[in-house]
């Protein structure tokens, strides 16, 4: 059961993430996936800018 909740949190849509969750994802991406150059990282940065934080 714990695995299903972890998978649900992992697959959360970008537009549903809070500012704190976006920051967490961005710090994870800085060390993997080629830094902040990936498409996913760019989408997270755009969402962060939209939230105004």
Secondary structure in CASP SS format (residue, H / E / C, confidence):
PFRMAT SS
TARGET T0000
AUTHOR 0000-0000-0000
METHOD secondary structure of the structure
MODEL  1
X C 1.00
X H 1.00
X H 1.00
X H 1.00
X H 1.00
X H 1.00
X H 1.00
X H 1.00
X H 1.00
X H 1.00
X C 1.00
X C 1.00
X C 1.00
X H 1.00
X H 1.00
X H 1.00
X C 1.00
X C 1.00
X H 1.00
X H 1.00
X H 1.00
X H 1.00
X H 1.00
X H 1.00
X H 1.00
X H 1.00
X H 1.00
X H 1.00
X H 1.00
X H 1.00
X C 1.00
X C 1.00
X C 1.00
X C 1.00
X H 1.00
X H 1.00
X H 1.00
X C 1.00
X H 1.00
X H 1.00
X H 1.00
X H 1.00
X H 1.00
X H 1.00
X H 1.00
X H 1.00
X H 1.00
X H 1.00
X H 1.00
X H 1.00
X H 1.00
X C 1.00
X C 1.00
END
